Amino acid sequence: MSRADTGLLVGVALGYAGWFGGFRAFLLVAGVGAVGWIAGRFLDTGTVRPEFFGSHDGRREDQGPGRPR
C-alpha cells in the first residue's frame, strides 16, 4: 500500500471519527494513529531509539562536510 493510500485511509478514519463521535473521538483516533505510526516505523527500521528519529546534528549520512544541502 502506498503512502498516499495510507494517508487517504487515515483521513477517512479521522473524518468519520470527527463526524460521528465528535472532537474527543477525533483526537483519540489521531493519537492511536500516531502510536501505530511510531510502532510501524520502529518495526520497519529495526533501530534503537536514538537512531529512530534521525541524527542529532541535522545532516544526512550521505552528506560529507562542506557539501550543501
C-alpha positions as CSV (number, residue, x, y, z in Angstrom):
1,M,0.0,0.0,0.0
2,S,1.4,3.4,-0.9
3,R,1.8,6.3,1.4
4,A,-1.0,8.2,-0.5
5,D,-3.4,5.3,0.1
6,T,-2.4,5.1,3.8
7,G,-3.0,8.9,4.1
8,L,-6.4,8.6,2.4
9,L,-7.4,5.8,4.9
10,V,-6.2,7.8,7.9
11,G,-8.1,10.9,6.6
12,V,-11.3,8.9,6.2
13,A,-11.0,7.4,9.6
14,L,-10.4,10.8,11.2
15,G,-13.3,12.2,9.2
16,Y,-15.7,9.5,10.4
17,A,-14.5,9.8,14.0
18,G,-15.0,13.6,13.9
19,W,-18.4,13.4,12.3
20,F,-19.9,10.6,14.3
21,G,-18.0,10.8,17.6
22,G,-17.2,14.4,18.0
23,F,-13.9,16.2,18.7
24,R,-12.9,13.8,21.5
25,A,-13.2,10.8,19.2
26,F,-11.2,12.7,16.5
27,L,-8.4,13.3,19.0
28,L,-8.5,9.6,20.2
29,V,-8.2,8.3,16.6
30,A,-5.4,10.7,15.8
31,G,-3.5,9.7,19.0
32,V,-3.9,6.0,18.4
33,G,-2.9,6.5,14.7
34,A,0.3,8.3,15.8
35,V,1.2,5.5,18.2
36,G,0.6,3.0,15.4
37,W,2.8,5.0,13.0
38,I,5.6,5.1,15.6
39,A,5.3,1.3,16.2
40,G,5.2,0.6,12.4
41,R,8.2,2.8,11.8
42,F,10.2,1.1,14.6
43,L,9.3,-2.3,13.1
44,D,10.3,-1.2,9.6
45,T,13.7,0.3,10.6
46,G,14.5,-2.1,13.5
47,T,16.8,0.5,15.1
48,V,17.3,1.7,18.6
49,R,15.5,4.7,19.8
50,P,18.2,7.5,19.2
51,E,18.6,6.3,15.6
52,F,14.9,6.0,15.2
53,F,14.2,9.8,14.9
54,G,17.3,10.6,12.9
55,S,20.7,12.1,13.6
56,H,21.0,14.9,16.1
57,D,23.3,17.2,14.1
58,G,20.7,17.6,11.3
59,R,22.9,16.2,8.5
60,R,22.1,13.1,6.5
61,E,24.6,10.4,6.3
62,D,25.2,10.8,2.6
63,Q,26.4,14.4,3.1
64,G,30.0,15.0,3.8
65,P,31.4,18.1,5.5
66,G,31.2,21.1,3.3
67,R,28.6,19.8,0.9
68,P,25.5,21.9,0.5
69,R,22.1,20.5,1.4
